[in-house]
Structures are given as C-alpha cells and as structure tokens.
Amino acid sequence: MNRVIGLPRFSDRTRDWFLSGMSERAGTHVGPHASDAEHPQPWWKVMCLTGVDYFSTLGYQPAIAFIAAGVVSPIATLVLIALTLFGALPVYKRVSRESFNGSGSLAMFERLLPWWGGKLFVLVLLGFAATDFIITITLSSSDAAEHIVENPLVPSFFHGANIPITLGLVLLLGLVFLKGFREAIGTAVVLVTIYLALNVVTIIVALWHVAERPQRIVDWQDLLWAQHSNPLMVIAVALVVFPKLALGLSGFETGVAVMPQIKGDPNDAPEYPAKRIRDTGRLLTTAAVIMSVLLATSSFATTILIPAKEFEPDGKANGRALAWLAHEYLGNGFGTVYDVSTVAILWFAGASAMAGLLNLVPRYLPRYGMAPRWASAVRPLVVVLTVIALVIVLIFEADVNAQGGAYATGVLVLMTSAAIAVTISARRKRQTVATWAFGLISAVFVYTTIDNIIERPDGVRIAALFILAIAVVSIGSRVRRSFELRASSITFDEKALEFIRDDAAAQHAIRIVSHEPDVDTKKEYRDKVRAERKFGHIPGRSRVILLEVWPRDSSDFEEDLEVRGIEKFGYRLLKVRSGSIANTIAAVLLYIRDETGVVPEVYFQWSEMNPVLNMGKYLVEGSGEVAAVCHEVLRQAEHDAKRRPTVHVS
C-alpha cells in the first residue's frame, strides 16, 4: 500500500489496520465498514444504535416539557408526537427510499442541485450536521458526567470534576469505534434494552399511583382550566411552546445514515435494495412509536406526580424527572440502577452521532476533493472527530445548558432540509398530494426552526463556526489536491483499445493530439492535425489519435472514466466525459502506457489567457491552461521521468 499523504509513517501492519475500509472508488463509500462484507445487522439491532440518542432524551425531556409549558406540558408533548408520527416519520421514510446508500437528505439535495450550487449547499448542511452530531457527543457525555457527579453514592472528590469525567467519556467512545463498529452496535443493544425496560417499569408504576388517586388528575385539570379557561388557549399555548421540546425529535437523520448497516436480501438489486429500504421503514416506525408512547405517558405521569418546585433549577427533578419517580416510588436501590443505566445510555448516545458523521463525511468531502483521501477511512476519521469533541468539551467546560441551543438548531435544520428535499422531489415527480402534504410539513419545521433560532441564537453562531471551518478546510484541500489523478477507474472500449494497440505495434509510438470539442466539421479536424504536425514537429507519416474531453460537472473531484473510440471524417478519436480536462488527459496517458508498454506523447496548443485567470478557471471549471496542468499532474503521479508521458506544447 502506498503511503497516504498527511499521515505519519507506521509499520505496514499498523497502517493497514488504521486505513482499513478506505474507499478506492468515487461515491461508493458511505461510512464505517459500509461494504456488504462488513457484518450487516438486523434492523432492530441497528435501531438500538440510533436509539441510544433518540431514547436517551427520556432522561431530560419530561423535565424540559414541564419547564417550557408547565401544566400544559402533556398537551405540548402530544403536539410533538403528532409532528413525529405525521411529519418526521413520513419524511424520513421517503428519504430512505430515495437515498438508501446512507447519505440521507444531503444526497437528495446533491441530486436536486447539481454543479457547484449543490456542492456548496451540501457543505452548509454538513456544517449543521457536524453541529448536531458533535454536540450530541459532547452534550450527552457532559450530561452523563453531571449524573455521575450528582449521585449521592459517588465519593465527594468527584464533585466539580465534570470536565475530566466528560473528557474521559468522549475518549472512551472514540476507543470503542476504533475497535470496531460491530462492537458499538452490540453495546447499544444491551444499553437500549436495559434502559427501555427500566423506563417502562418506572412509568407503569407511576401510572398505577396516578390511577390509585384519581383526584390528582382532577387537581391537574382544575389547575389547567384555572390558568387557561379557554380550551383554544390551551392548544395555542401548546403550539407556541412545543418547539422548545424539539430535542425529542433527534435520531431520524442517523436512522437513515446507518442504512448500509441493515442486513438486506442478497437477491435485491443494488440500484434498489427493497428489503433494506423496507426494514429501514420498520426501524423508523418502531423507534417513533416507542418514543411517542414513552413521551406521552412520562410527560403525563411526571406532570401529575411531581411537585412543580422539584422542576426548578435546584429541584431534585430538574433534568431527571423519571429518575425522581424511580427513586420516589421504587426505592433508592431501583433508583440507583436507573441512574446507572441513564448515565450509560447518555454516554453512548454519542455513538449514534459518531455513526452519522462516519457515514456522511466519507461520502462527500473526499469525493469533492475537499478532504484528504485518508478521510474516507474509518479509524483516522474517528481520531479526528474525537479530538474535535475533546476540544469542544474544553471550550464549553462540559456545560450542558450552553450546548443545548446548538444541538436543537442542528437537529431542526437537518429535519427541515429533509422535509424540503422530499417536497421538491415530490413536485418534480408531479405527485400533487404528496407535494402539498410535504410542503405543509416543511412549513411546520421552518416555523419550529425559526422559533428555536430566535429563542436560542447561539446555536446558529456555533453552526456558523462549523460551516466556516468546513469551508476553509474544504477549499484548502481542494487546492492542495488539484494536481492529483482524480480518476477512480478508467475503462477503454474495444475500439479505443484497438487504436492504441495498433499504434504501439506498428510504430512503437503513440501520439495523442488534444482537441477541444467545439466545431464538429471535417475541416476543423484536418486543420487541427495539420497545425500540430507543423508546430509540434510530428513526423509526417506518423499516426496520431485525437483526444476529446467533453465537459461535465466540474465540481466533482473523483470520477469513473469511460473512454470510447470512434472514427470520424477519416480521423481516429478517443472521447471521454469529465469535469477536469487536464487531470483526465493525464490519467488516460498513464493508462495507455500501462496497457501497451509504450510511453505516449501528447500535443497541446498554448492558451492565450492570463495565467492567473487560467488557474482560477481550472479550479472552478476544470479547464484553463490544460497543457501546464497536465504536465504537473503527470510529474506528481510518475516520478520516473523515463516512464512519464511526454507533453509537447506549441
């Protein structure tokens, strides 16, 4: 294996382990061990991985709901559940059908908005995704550390040690992913099973106590009508405050991001893996229904049973309403077990976020040329993401509240973008009913996002920092990698192979004339060949092959090249489509050399454009001064000058 630029030198065995899973083909790698051979799992196990984030919100969601809505919190929670089941769920089930390679709604926007506009929009969404997923890792670990510190059984010297405990939890999470993704799924299954079982027991016992004293329900109703005498006002308050409960919507984007890990049917067509798509729908539906039931019952039970003062900042139910019920009605022994389970799942909630990032980043940035090639490997990326998370913990000093706004903003922006993407898709397919339905859902998400931004603008500021960082790294990487060979693969058809093999056998030389595909006439080809023979000093009887690179999306960095051989007006042509002319010509020349054993020569004409403008045109449009760039690409790709294709410019 060649040394990967940007990584330190390791022994071959360590390097192979560290870089295992790195993609060699454009657009095929979608995250951690995403190939079919890497232990796909049943959908319910993968649900547990995404559920560690989604289900862990039960630890603090009922308390947040009461603080935001007071006695109206059960009604506001029902609004949130309605948005979950009739908004987020149908949106992401459609996303899973149209973007089943683990790329989520971002891939839909990439298809809907081609060229640089789509790439830049995806980069912005990646900034919000990074905000969501990275803050999920740091916030959940910080909250777990808070539970550890506040537990009465923990020694006093742990008090005030939130930062080092949080750093340790983040580091441990990174080590789990370095060991392997399968171990992460296995851990998630255990944690989610135990946590959900403890929550079900706690809620059932709490509801039993409510049923034993029905007067508590009457008291709650009296207080509700005393504060809001008009039923319409109750609904209005619920609609106004429910955006503050938006953390209960987390988990859908990672649900589609880890689709490649769901075991499919080997008989399914790769272009439409029906079983994997169907099982992803089951994953999303099951998770949404479980969470909806638990949110509705927990919000009702905590509102009825817990005194309002306990929800205040210094109250024992602040941020841990269900834990309060567990201690109050099932004893401190059960309550301690519940606390330990909560700490564990809050810590591991970062696993679903890490999984999301490991599926999104390799799918886009390396293929755009906006990250080093090693970023398509799992383990180097785990190291980078873990270091970023550690830095953020230090910046925010492991403060949960300080990170809440950024987390909610990331979640809502991704869900809003997904809703808009499926709306555009339905409109382009002329599905009128679906267009209006998804349009309405999009409007609700837009309202929720705007309300959250107004309430907590710090989330947008943090996301802007992530977007800026991604943009700077992306531009720098794109410029640095601009002289790389970009072809992931090259295939010559039979006619093209016949051309190069005939010349290699007949004259032991292969002369390629670069021709810009503009005027398609016999005179154009004749004049081009005559000019190159005269000014390029090509021997009069030497055979030449014209090479035309037809432009396509120049924003793509890695491409699969298909070279066709055709005869036109008595001239032999090689035709290929690519977004980068110079890099493609260099790749074709090296392929010809390796295929025939003859080092080819290529002939260009100088451009009359300003060199600075040429460079800008090359970086943006993939054209510019082709000859000079082609020579530099060849020089970097082949260090042996004797084996390097010769570039002639006249």
BAKOL-539120 format. One record per residue (C-alpha): x, y, z; chain; residue number from 1. Coordinates in steps of 0.2 Angstrom, whole numbers, plus 5000, padded with zeros to 4 digits. Layout:
BEGIN
SITE      x      y      z   chain     n
SITE      X      Y      Z       A   NUM
...
% end
This chain:
BEGIN
SITE      x      y      z   chain     n
SITE   5000   5000   5000       A     1
SITE   5007   5017   4995       A     2
SITE   5010   5030   5009       A     3
SITE   4995   5041   5012       A     4
SITE   4999   5059   5012       A     5
SITE   4996   5068   5028       A     6
SITE   4998   5053   5039       A     7
SITE   5013   5048   5049       A     8
SITE   5023   5033   5045       A     9
SITE   5018   5017   5053       A    10
SITE   5023   4999   5052       A    11
SITE   5014   4991   5037       A    12
SITE   5003   4980   5049       A    13
SITE   4998   4995   5059       A    14
SITE   4995   5006   5044       A    15
SITE   4984   4993   5035       A    16
SITE   4973   4991   5051       A    17
SITE   4972   5010   5053       A    18
SITE   4967   5013   5035       A    19
SITE   4956   4998   5033       A    20
SITE   4940   5002   5024       A    21
SITE   4947   5016   5014       A    22
SITE   4937   5018   4998       A    23
SITE   4946   5017   4982       A    24
SITE   4931   5022   4971       A    25
SITE   4921   5038   4969       A    26
SITE   4905   5039   4978       A    27
SITE   4904   5021   4984       A    28
SITE   4910   5023   5002       A    29
SITE   4896   5028   5014       A    30
SITE   4904   5026   5031       A    31
SITE   4910   5014   5044       A    32
SITE   4913   4997   5036       A    33
SITE   4899   5001   5024       A    34
SITE   4903   4987   5012       A    35
SITE   4892   4972   5011       A    36
SITE   4906   4961   5019       A    37
SITE   4906   4971   5035       A    38
SITE   4894   4961   5046       A    39
SITE   4877   4969   5042       A    40
SITE   4864   4968   5056       A    41
SITE   4846   4965   5058       A    42
SITE   4836   4981   5058       A    43
SITE   4831   4980   5076       A    44
SITE   4849   4980   5082       A    45
SITE   4853   4995   5071       A    46
SITE   4838   5004   5078       A    47
SITE   4847   5002   5095       A    48
SITE   4862   5011   5089       A    49
SITE   4851   5026   5083       A    50
SITE   4840   5024   5098       A    51
SITE   4854   5027   5110       A    52
SITE   4852   5046   5105       A    53
SITE   4834   5046   5102       A    54
SITE   4828   5036   5118       A    55
SITE   4841   5044   5129       A    56
SITE   4831   5060   5128       A    57
SITE   4819   5052   5140       A    58
SITE   4831   5057   5154       A    59
SITE   4828   5075   5152       A    60
SITE   4813   5078   5140       A    61
SITE   4799   5077   5153       A    62
SITE   4808   5090   5164       A    63
SITE   4811   5101   5149       A    64
SITE   4792   5100   5144       A    65
SITE   4786   5105   5161       A    66
SITE   4798   5120   5162       A    67
SITE   4793   5125   5145       A    68
SITE   4774   5123   5146       A    69
SITE   4770   5120   5164       A    70
SITE   4754   5111   5167       A    71
SITE   4751   5111   5148       A    72
SITE   4766   5100   5145       A    73
SITE   4756   5084   5142       A    74
SITE   4747   5093   5128       A    75
SITE   4763   5101   5121       A    76
SITE   4770   5084   5121       A    77
SITE   4756   5077   5111       A    78
SITE   4759   5091   5098       A    79
SITE   4777   5085   5097       A    80
SITE   4771   5067   5095       A    81
SITE   4760   5072   5081       A    82
SITE   4774   5081   5072       A    83
SITE   4785   5065   5075       A    84
SITE   4772   5052   5068       A    85
SITE   4764   5063   5054       A    86
SITE   4779   5074   5050       A    87
SITE   4796   5067   5053       A    88
SITE   4792   5049   5051       A    89
SITE   4784   5050   5033       A    90
SITE   4798   5062   5028       A    91
SITE   4812   5051   5033       A    92
SITE   4803   5035   5026       A    93
SITE   4803   5044   5009       A    94
SITE   4821   5049   5012       A    95
SITE   4826   5031   5015       A    96
SITE   4818   5026   4998       A    97
SITE   4826   5039   4988       A    98
SITE   4843   5039   4997       A    99
SITE   4847   5022   5003       A   100
SITE   4866   5022   5002       A   101
SITE   4867   5030   5020       A   102
SITE   4868   5048   5013       A   103
SITE   4852   5054   5020       A   104
SITE   4843   5070   5014       A   105
SITE   4860   5078   5009       A   106
SITE   4862   5066   4994       A   107
SITE   4844   5071   4988       A   108
SITE   4850   5089   4988       A   109
SITE   4866   5084   4979       A   110
SITE   4855   5077   4965       A   111
SITE   4842   5091   4965       A   112
SITE   4855   5105   4965       A   113
SITE   4869   5099   4953       A   114
SITE   4886   5108   4950       A   115
SITE   4894   5119   4962       A   116
SITE   4877   5126   4969       A   117
SITE   4873   5108   4976       A   118
SITE   4891   5106   4982       A   119
SITE   4891   5122   4992       A   120
SITE   4873   5119   4999       A   121
SITE   4878   5101   5005       A   122
SITE   4894   5109   5013       A   123
SITE   4882   5121   5023       A   124
SITE   4871   5106   5028       A   125
SITE   4886   5096   5033       A   126
SITE   4890   5111   5045       A   127
SITE   4874   5109   5053       A   128
SITE   4876   5090   5053       A   129
SITE   4893   5092   5062       A   130
SITE   4884   5104   5074       A   131
SITE   4871   5091   5078       A   132
SITE   4882   5076   5079       A   133
SITE   4897   5083   5088       A   134
SITE   4887   5092   5100       A   135
SITE   4877   5076   5103       A   136
SITE   4893   5068   5108       A   137
SITE   4899   5082   5120       A   138
SITE   4882   5086   5127       A   139
SITE   4877   5068   5131       A   140
SITE   4894   5065   5139       A   141
SITE   4893   5081   5149       A   142
SITE   4875   5076   5155       A   143
SITE   4881   5059   5159       A   144
SITE   4896   5067   5169       A   145
SITE   4883   5078   5178       A   146
SITE   4873   5062   5183       A   147
SITE   4889   5054   5190       A   148
SITE   4894   5069   5200       A   149
SITE   4877   5072   5207       A   150
SITE   4874   5054   5213       A   151
SITE   4874   5053   5232       A   152
SITE   4884   5037   5231       A   153
SITE   4898   5044   5222       A   154
SITE   4913   5050   5233       A   155
SITE   4915   5068   5236       A   156
SITE   4931   5070   5227       A   157
SITE   4921   5068   5211       A   158
SITE   4911   5084   5214       A   159
SITE   4917   5098   5202       A   160
SITE   4926   5085   5191       A   161
SITE   4914   5087   5177       A   162
SITE   4927   5092   5164       A   163
SITE   4939   5077   5166       A   164
SITE   4925   5065   5168       A   165
SITE   4917   5071   5152       A   166
SITE   4934   5070   5143       A   167
SITE   4936   5053   5149       A   168
SITE   4919   5048   5142       A   169
SITE   4922   5055   5125       A   170
SITE   4939   5047   5124       A   171
SITE   4931   5030   5128       A   172
SITE   4918   5032   5115       A   173
SITE   4932   5035   5102       A   174
SITE   4941   5020   5108       A   175
SITE   4925   5009   5105       A   176
SITE   4924   5015   5087       A   177
SITE   4942   5012   5084       A   178
SITE   4940   4994   5090       A   179
SITE   4925   4991   5078       A   180
SITE   4908   4996   5073       A   181
SITE   4900   4979   5076       A   182
SITE   4905   4981   5095       A   183
SITE   4897   4998   5095       A   184
SITE   4880   4990   5089       A   185
SITE   4882   4976   5102       A   186
SITE   4884   4988   5116       A   187
SITE   4870   4999   5110       A   188
SITE   4858   4984   5110       A   189
SITE   4862   4980   5128       A   190
SITE   4861   4998   5134       A   191
SITE   4844   5002   5125       A   192
SITE   4836   4985   5131       A   193
SITE   4840   4989   5149       A   194
SITE   4836   5007   5148       A   195
SITE   4819   5005   5140       A   196
SITE   4814   4991   5152       A   197
SITE   4818   5002   5167       A   198
SITE   4808   5016   5159       A   199
SITE   4793   5005   5156       A   200
SITE   4794   4999   5174       A   201
SITE   4795   5016   5181       A   202
SITE   4781   5023   5170       A   203
SITE   4769   5009   5173       A   204
SITE   4772   5010   5192       A   205
SITE   4770   5029   5191       A   206
SITE   4753   5027   5181       A   207
SITE   4747   5015   5194       A   208
SITE   4750   5028   5208       A   209
SITE   4740   5040   5197       A   210
SITE   4726   5028   5195       A   211
SITE   4726   5024   5214       A   212
SITE   4722   5043   5217       A   213
SITE   4711   5049   5203       A   214
SITE   4709   5065   5212       A   215
SITE   4727   5070   5206       A   216
SITE   4720   5070   5188       A   217
SITE   4706   5081   5194       A   218
SITE   4718   5093   5203       A   219
SITE   4728   5094   5187       A   220
SITE   4713   5098   5176       A   221
SITE   4707   5111   5188       A   222
SITE   4724   5120   5188       A   223
SITE   4725   5119   5169       A   224
SITE   4707   5127   5167       A   225
SITE   4712   5140   5180       A   226
SITE   4727   5145   5171       A   227
SITE   4719   5144   5153       A   228
SITE   4700   5144   5154       A   229
SITE   4698   5143   5135       A   230
SITE   4702   5126   5128       A   231
SITE   4708   5135   5112       A   232
SITE   4721   5144   5123       A   233
SITE   4727   5128   5129       A   234
SITE   4730   5122   5111       A   235
SITE   4738   5139   5107       A   236
SITE   4750   5138   5121       A   237
SITE   4755   5120   5116       A   238
SITE   4758   5125   5099       A   239
SITE   4768   5140   5104       A   240
SITE   4780   5131   5116       A   241
SITE   4782   5114   5108       A   242
SITE   4797   5120   5098       A   243
SITE   4806   5120   5114       A   244
SITE   4803   5102   5115       A   245
SITE   4812   5099   5099       A   246
SITE   4826   5088   5106       A   247
SITE   4813   5074   5107       A   248
SITE   4815   5073   5088       A   249
SITE   4833   5068   5087       A   250
SITE   4838   5052   5079       A   251
SITE   4829   5052   5062       A   252
SITE   4844   5058   5052       A   253
SITE   4855   5045   5059       A   254
SITE   4842   5032   5056       A   255
SITE   4844   5034   5038       A   256
SITE   4863   5037   5039       A   257
SITE   4866   5020   5045       A   258
SITE   4855   5011   5032       A   259
SITE   4870   5002   5025       A   260
SITE   4872   4993   5041       A   261
SITE   4855   4985   5040       A   262
SITE   4855   4967   5033       A   263
SITE   4847   4966   5016       A   264
SITE   4842   4952   5004       A   265
SITE   4856   4946   4993       A   266
SITE   4844   4944   4979       A   267
SITE   4839   4963   4979       A   268
SITE   4845   4974   4965       A   269
SITE   4859   4986   4971       A   270
SITE   4850   5000   4962       A   271
SITE   4835   4997   4974       A   272
SITE   4838   4986   4989       A   273
SITE   4820   4983   4993       A   274
SITE   4822   4973   5009       A   275
SITE   4834   4986   5016       A   276
SITE   4823   5000   5012       A   277
SITE   4808   4991   5020       A   278
SITE   4817   4986   5036       A   279
SITE   4823   5004   5037       A   280
SITE   4805   5009   5037       A   281
SITE   4802   4997   5051       A   282
SITE   4816   5004   5061       A   283
SITE   4810   5022   5059       A   284
SITE   4792   5017   5063       A   285
SITE   4796   5006   5078       A   286
SITE   4808   5019   5085       A   287
SITE   4795   5033   5083       A   288
SITE   4780   5023   5090       A   289
SITE   4790   5018   5106       A   290
SITE   4797   5035   5109       A   291
SITE   4779   5043   5106       A   292
SITE   4771   5031   5119       A   293
SITE   4785   5034   5132       A   294
SITE   4785   5053   5129       A   295
SITE   4766   5054   5131       A   296
SITE   4765   5043   5147       A   297
SITE   4781   5050   5155       A   298
SITE   4775   5068   5152       A   299
SITE   4758   5064   5159       A   300
SITE   4765   5055   5174       A   301
SITE   4778   5067   5179       A   302
SITE   4766   5082   5177       A   303
SITE   4753   5074   5189       A   304
SITE   4765   5066   5202       A   305
SITE   4780   5078   5204       A   306
SITE   4778   5094   5213       A   307
SITE   4781   5110   5202       A   308
SITE   4795   5116   5214       A   309
SITE   4805   5100   5210       A   310
SITE   4807   5105   5192       A   311
SITE   4816   5122   5197       A   312
SITE   4835   5123   5195       A   313
SITE   4838   5117   5212       A   314
SITE   4825   5104   5212       A   315
SITE   4828   5086   5213       A   316
SITE   4818   5083   5197       A   317
SITE   4827   5096   5186       A   318
SITE   4833   5087   5171       A   319
SITE   4829   5070   5179       A   320
SITE   4810   5068   5181       A   321
SITE   4809   5050   5178       A   322
SITE   4824   5046   5189       A   323
SITE   4814   5056   5203       A   324
SITE   4799   5044   5200       A   325
SITE   4811   5029   5201       A   326
SITE   4818   5034   5217       A   327
SITE   4801   5040   5225       A   328
SITE   4791   5025   5220       A   329
SITE   4803   5011   5218       A   330
SITE   4816   5014   5231       A   331
SITE   4834   5020   5231       A   332
SITE   4840   5003   5225       A   333
SITE   4830   5003   5209       A   334
SITE   4833   5022   5208       A   335
SITE   4852   5019   5208       A   336
SITE   4851   5006   5195       A   337
SITE   4840   5018   5184       A   338
SITE   4853   5031   5187       A   339
SITE   4867   5020   5181       A   340
SITE   4858   5015   5166       A   341
SITE   4854   5033   5162       A   342
SITE   4872   5038   5163       A   343
SITE   4877   5023   5152       A   344
SITE   4865   5027   5138       A   345
SITE   4868   5046   5139       A   346
SITE   4887   5042   5137       A   347
SITE   4883   5030   5122       A   348
SITE   4871   5042   5114       A   349
SITE   4887   5049   5106       A   350
SITE   4888   5033   5097       A   351
SITE   4874   5036   5085       A   352
SITE   4881   5054   5082       A   353
SITE   4898   5046   5078       A   354
SITE   4890   5034   5067       A   355
SITE   4881   5048   5057       A   356
SITE   4897   5058   5055       A   357
SITE   4907   5042   5049       A   358
SITE   4893   5039   5036       A   359
SITE   4892   5057   5030       A   360
SITE   4910   5064   5030       A   361
SITE   4917   5050   5019       A   362
SITE   4903   5051   5007       A   363
SITE   4906   5069   5002       A   364
SITE   4921   5078   5007       A   365
SITE   4935   5066   5000       A   366
SITE   4924   5064   4984       A   367
SITE   4923   5083   4982       A   368
SITE   4942   5084   4984       A   369
SITE   4938   5094   5000       A   370
SITE   4947   5082   5012       A   371
SITE   4962   5071   5012       A   372
SITE   4960   5054   5005       A   373
SITE   4963   5046   5022       A   374
SITE   4947   5054   5027       A   375
SITE   4937   5040   5018       A   376
SITE   4945   5028   5031       A   377
SITE   4936   5025   5047       A   378
SITE   4949   5025   5060       A   379
SITE   4958   5041   5055       A   380
SITE   4942   5050   5055       A   381
SITE   4937   5043   5072       A   382
SITE   4953   5050   5079       A   383
SITE   4950   5067   5071       A   384
SITE   4931   5068   5077       A   385
SITE   4936   5063   5094       A   386
SITE   4949   5076   5095       A   387
SITE   4937   5089   5090       A   388
SITE   4924   5083   5103       A   389
SITE   4938   5085   5116       A   390
SITE   4942   5102   5111       A   391
SITE   4923   5107   5112       A   392
SITE   4921   5100   5129       A   393
SITE   4935   5111   5135       A   394
SITE   4928   5126   5126       A   395
SITE   4911   5124   5134       A   396
SITE   4918   5117   5150       A   397
SITE   4906   5102   5150       A   398
SITE   4891   5114   5152       A   399
SITE   4875   5105   5146       A   400
SITE   4865   5121   5145       A   401
SITE   4877   5130   5135       A   402
SITE   4877   5117   5122       A   403
SITE   4858   5114   5121       A   404
SITE   4854   5128   5108       A   405
SITE   4867   5122   5096       A   406
SITE   4861   5104   5097       A   407
SITE   4842   5109   5094       A   408
SITE   4847   5120   5080       A   409
SITE   4857   5106   5071       A   410
SITE   4843   5094   5073       A   411
SITE   4829   5106   5067       A   412
SITE   4839   5112   5052       A   413
SITE   4843   5094   5046       A   414
SITE   4825   5089   5048       A   415
SITE   4819   5105   5039       A   416
SITE   4831   5102   5025       A   417
SITE   4825   5084   5023       A   418
SITE   4806   5090   5023       A   419
SITE   4811   5102   5009       A   420
SITE   4820   5089   4999       A   421
SITE   4806   5077   4999       A   422
SITE   4794   5091   4994       A   423
SITE   4805   5096   4979       A   424
SITE   4806   5078   4974       A   425
SITE   4788   5075   4975       A   426
SITE   4785   5091   4965       A   427
SITE   4797   5086   4951       A   428
SITE   4788   5069   4950       A   429
SITE   4771   5078   4949       A   430
SITE   4764   5070   4964       A   431
SITE   4752   5083   4969       A   432
SITE   4745   5076   4985       A   433
SITE   4762   5072   4992       A   434
SITE   4769   5089   4987       A   435
SITE   4756   5098   4997       A   436
SITE   4757   5086   5012       A   437
SITE   4776   5088   5012       A   438
SITE   4775   5106   5009       A   439
SITE   4764   5108   5025       A   440
SITE   4776   5098   5035       A   441
SITE   4791   5109   5028       A   442
SITE   4781   5124   5034       A   443
SITE   4779   5117   5051       A   444
SITE   4798   5113   5053       A   445
SITE   4803   5130   5046       A   446
SITE   4792   5138   5060       A   447
SITE   4800   5127   5073       A   448
SITE   4817   5131   5067       A   449
SITE   4815   5149   5066       A   450
SITE   4806   5149   5083       A   451
SITE   4821   5140   5091       A   452
SITE   4834   5151   5082       A   453
SITE   4825   5167   5089       A   454
SITE   4824   5159   5107       A   455
SITE   4842   5152   5106       A   456
SITE   4853   5161   5093       A   457
SITE   4869   5154   5100       A   458
SITE   4865   5138   5090       A   459
SITE   4867   5147   5073       A   460
SITE   4883   5155   5079       A   461
SITE   4891   5139   5083       A   462
SITE   4884   5131   5067       A   463
SITE   4892   5145   5058       A   464
SITE   4909   5141   5065       A   465
SITE   4907   5123   5060       A   466
SITE   4902   5129   5042       A   467
SITE   4917   5141   5041       A   468
SITE   4929   5128   5047       A   469
SITE   4922   5115   5034       A   470
SITE   4923   5129   5021       A   471
SITE   4941   5133   5025       A   472
SITE   4947   5115   5026       A   473
SITE   4937   5111   5010       A   474
SITE   4945   5125   4999       A   475
SITE   4962   5122   5006       A   476
SITE   4961   5103   5002       A   477
SITE   4953   5106   4985       A   478
SITE   4968   5117   4980       A   479
SITE   4981   5106   4988       A   480
SITE   4974   5090   4979       A   481
SITE   4971   5099   4962       A   482
SITE   4985   5091   4954       A   483
SITE   4981   5073   4959       A   484
SITE   4975   5060   4947       A   485
SITE   4956   5060   4950       A   486
SITE   4950   5045   4940       A   487
SITE   4944   5031   4952       A   488
SITE   4944   5020   4937       A   489
SITE   4947   5020   4918       A   490
SITE   4939   5009   4905       A   491
SITE   4943   5009   4886       A   492
SITE   4930   5001   4874       A   493
SITE   4936   4989   4861       A   494
SITE   4938   5002   4848       A   495
SITE   4949   5013   4859       A   496
SITE   4960   4998   4864       A   497
SITE   4962   4994   4845       A   498
SITE   4968   5012   4841       A   499
SITE   4982   5012   4855       A   500
SITE   4987   4994   4852       A   501
SITE   4988   4996   4833       A   502
SITE   5000   5011   4835       A   503
SITE   5010   5003   4848       A   504
SITE   5013   4988   4837       A   505
SITE   5015   4997   4820       A   506
SITE   5026   5012   4825       A   507
SITE   5031   5009   4844       A   508
SITE   5025   5026   4847       A   509
SITE   5008   5033   4852       A   510
SITE   5005   5051   4848       A   511
SITE   4989   5059   4856       A   512
SITE   4983   5076   4850       A   513
SITE   4972   5086   4862       A   514
SITE   4957   5093   4853       A   515
SITE   4944   5104   4861       A   516
SITE   4927   5098   4856       A   517
SITE   4919   5113   4849       A   518
SITE   4917   5114   4830       A   519
SITE   4912   5097   4823       A   520
SITE   4917   5098   4805       A   521
SITE   4930   5089   4794       A   522
SITE   4939   5105   4791       A   523
SITE   4941   5108   4810       A   524
SITE   4949   5091   4812       A   525
SITE   4960   5092   4796       A   526
SITE   4966   5110   4802       A   527
SITE   4970   5104   4819       A   528
SITE   4980   5089   4814       A   529
SITE   4990   5099   4801       A   530
SITE   4994   5113   4814       A   531
SITE   5000   5100   4827       A   532
SITE   5011   5091   4814       A   533
SITE   5018   5108   4809       A   534
SITE   5021   5117   4825       A   535
SITE   5023   5101   4836       A   536
SITE   5035   5094   4824       A   537
SITE   5026   5077   4822       A   538
SITE   5034   5067   4808       A   539
SITE   5023   5067   4793       A   540
SITE   5020   5049   4791       A   541
SITE   5017   5046   4810       A   542
SITE   5000   5041   4815       A   543
SITE   4990   5052   4828       A   544
SITE   4975   5049   4839       A   545
SITE   4964   5064   4843       A   546
SITE   4958   5065   4861       A   547
SITE   4942   5075   4866       A   548
SITE   4937   5078   4884       A   549
SITE   4919   5083   4884       A   550
SITE   4915   5093   4900       A   551
SITE   4903   5088   4913       A   552
SITE   4900   5093   4932       A   553
SITE   4917   5101   4936       A   554
SITE   4913   5101   4955       A   555
SITE   4915   5083   4955       A   556
SITE   4933   5078   4960       A   557
SITE   4934   5059   4958       A   558
SITE   4926   5051   4943       A   559
SITE   4924   5034   4934       A   560
SITE   4931   5037   4916       A   561
SITE   4924   5028   4901       A   562
SITE   4935   5031   4885       A   563
SITE   4926   5027   4868       A   564
SITE   4935   5025   4852       A   565
SITE   4926   5032   4836       A   566
SITE   4931   5036   4818       A   567
SITE   4925   5052   4811       A   568
SITE   4930   5061   4794       A   569
SITE   4944   5048   4792       A   570
SITE   4952   5053   4809       A   571
SITE   4953   5042   4825       A   572
SITE   4946   5049   4841       A   573
SITE   4946   5045   4859       A   574
SITE   4931   5053   4868       A   575
SITE   4928   5054   4887       A   576
SITE   4917   5064   4898       A   577
SITE   4925   5073   4913       A   578
SITE   4924   5088   4924       A   579
SITE   4943   5091   4924       A   580
SITE   4951   5091   4907       A   581
SITE   4970   5091   4912       A   582
SITE   4968   5078   4925       A   583
SITE   4958   5066   4914       A   584
SITE   4971   5068   4900       A   585
SITE   4985   5063   4912       A   586
SITE   4975   5048   4918       A   587
SITE   4972   5042   4900       A   588
SITE   4990   5044   4895       A   589
SITE   4996   5034   4910       A   590
SITE   4983   5020   4906       A   591
SITE   4989   5019   4888       A   592
SITE   5007   5017   4895       A   593
SITE   5002   5003   4906       A   594
SITE   4991   4995   4894       A   595
SITE   5003   4995   4879       A   596
SITE   5020   4997   4887       A   597
SITE   5024   5012   4876       A   598
SITE   5026   5029   4884       A   599
SITE   5014   5040   4874       A   600
SITE   5016   5058   4869       A   601
SITE   5003   5072   4869       A   602
SITE   5002   5088   4859       A   603
SITE   4994   5104   4865       A   604
SITE   4992   5122   4860       A   605
SITE   4996   5136   4872       A   606
SITE   4981   5146   4879       A   607
SITE   4981   5165   4876       A   608
SITE   4973   5168   4893       A   609
SITE   4981   5177   4908       A   610
SITE   4989   5163   4919       A   611
SITE   4981   5169   4935       A   612
SITE   4964   5168   4927       A   613
SITE   4968   5151   4919       A   614
SITE   4972   5144   4937       A   615
SITE   4955   5151   4943       A   616
SITE   4946   5144   4928       A   617
SITE   4955   5127   4931       A   618
SITE   4950   5126   4950       A   619
SITE   4931   5131   4946       A   620
SITE   4928   5124   4929       A   621
SITE   4941   5111   4927       A   622
SITE   4948   5119   4911       A   623
SITE   4961   5133   4909       A   624
SITE   4979   5130   4904       A   625
SITE   4977   5112   4901       A   626
SITE   4995   5108   4895       A   627
SITE   5004   5115   4910       A   628
SITE   4992   5107   4922       A   629
SITE   4993   5090   4913       A   630
SITE   5012   5091   4914       A   631
SITE   5011   5094   4933       A   632
SITE   4999   5080   4936       A   633
SITE   5010   5068   4927       A   634
SITE   5025   5074   4936       A   635
SITE   5017   5071   4953       A   636
SITE   5010   5054   4948       A   637
SITE   5025   5047   4940       A   638
SITE   5042   5052   4947       A   639
SITE   5052   5042   4935       A   640
SITE   5055   5054   4920       A   641
SITE   5058   5040   4908       A   642
SITE   5041   5032   4911       A   643
SITE   5032   5049   4911       A   644
SITE   5022   5053   4896       A   645
SITE   5029   5067   4886       A   646
SITE   5020   5084   4885       A   647
SITE   5023   5095   4869       A   648
SITE   5016   5112   4868       A   649
SITE   5017   5124   4853       A   650
% end
